[in-house]
Amino acid sequence: MSNLALTGGCQCGAVRFRVEGETGRASICWCRMCQKAFAGPFGALVTMKVADLAWTRGQRATFQSSDAVKRGFCAACGTSLTFEWSADQIDLAVFAFDDPSRVEPAAQLAAEGRPAWTEHLADMPVRPPAGGPAAPVVSRQHPDRDT
């Protein structure tokens, strides 16, 4: 849990946010809706007070993923940003923060949805960094900081 200012946003930089105040519980959720929303094995989310959140650039789009939850995302690049379930609290995507290492999940939810292969991730070989004569990749990703 942190009480320092945290900033973040989407991949293209069209939507940015700033959080001041203490974070709530950070968790990873293995449910099928989170897997679909994040296009990955889980969603990593942290609870915040809505009053501590300021949208500093752009507007998020939303999708009503169930009768109880809206999910926010960037309409330009598709980055998942929010899990909105309460009038006074909101969950933000951990990996949308500029420094996601500052928000460490402490719990797993819906573990029954975890694909069996995820139990062996630490055993998988790690590919060395790419190098050699290939042309360098030019990133169009927004830098992980406000400019």
TAQUITA-V61365 format. One record per residue. N is the residue number from 0. OMEGA is omega in radians with two decimals (* if undefined). Layout:
N,OMEGA  N,OMEGA
//
This chain:
0,-3.07  1,3.01  2,3.06  3,3.11  4,3.09  5,3.10  6,3.11  7,3.13  8,-3.10  9,-3.10  10,-3.08  11,3.13  12,-3.14  13,3.13  14,3.13  15,3.11  16,3.07  17,3.13  18,3.03  19,-3.10  20,-3.07  21,3.06  22,3.05  23,-3.10  24,2.99  25,-3.10  26,2.95  27,-3.11  28,-3.10  29,-3.09  30,-3.07  31,3.11  32,3.09  33,3.09  34,3.13  35,-3.09  36,-3.11  37,-3.09  38,-3.12  39,-3.09  40,3.13  41,2.95  42,3.07  43,-3.01  44,3.06  45,-3.12  46,3.11  47,2.95  48,3.10  49,-3.13  50,-3.13  51,-3.07  52,3.04  53,3.03  54,-3.00  55,3.07  56,3.03  57,-3.14  58,3.07  59,2.96  60,3.11  61,3.07  62,3.11  63,-3.02  64,3.05  65,3.13  66,-3.07  67,-2.98  68,2.92  69,3.07  70,-3.14  71,-3.12  72,3.05  73,3.13  74,-3.11  75,-3.05  76,3.07  77,-3.11  78,3.03  79,-3.08  80,-3.00  81,2.97  82,-2.96  83,-3.00  84,-3.04  85,3.10  86,-3.07  87,3.08  88,-3.13  89,3.03  90,3.09  91,3.11  92,-3.09  93,-3.06  94,2.98  95,3.07  96,3.12  97,3.08  98,-3.08  99,3.12  100,3.11  101,-3.11  102,-3.05  103,3.09  104,-3.11  105,-3.11  106,3.04  107,3.10  108,3.08  109,-3.09  110,3.11  111,3.10  112,-3.11  113,3.08  114,-3.09  115,-3.08  116,-3.13  117,3.11  118,-3.06  119,-3.10  120,-3.11  121,-3.14  122,-3.10  123,3.09  124,3.12  125,3.13  126,3.12  127,3.13  128,3.10  129,3.11  130,3.10  131,-2.98  132,-3.12  133,3.13  134,3.12  135,3.11  136,3.08  137,-3.10  138,3.02  139,-3.14  140,3.09  141,3.10  142,-3.13  143,3.08  144,3.05  145,-3.12  146,*
//
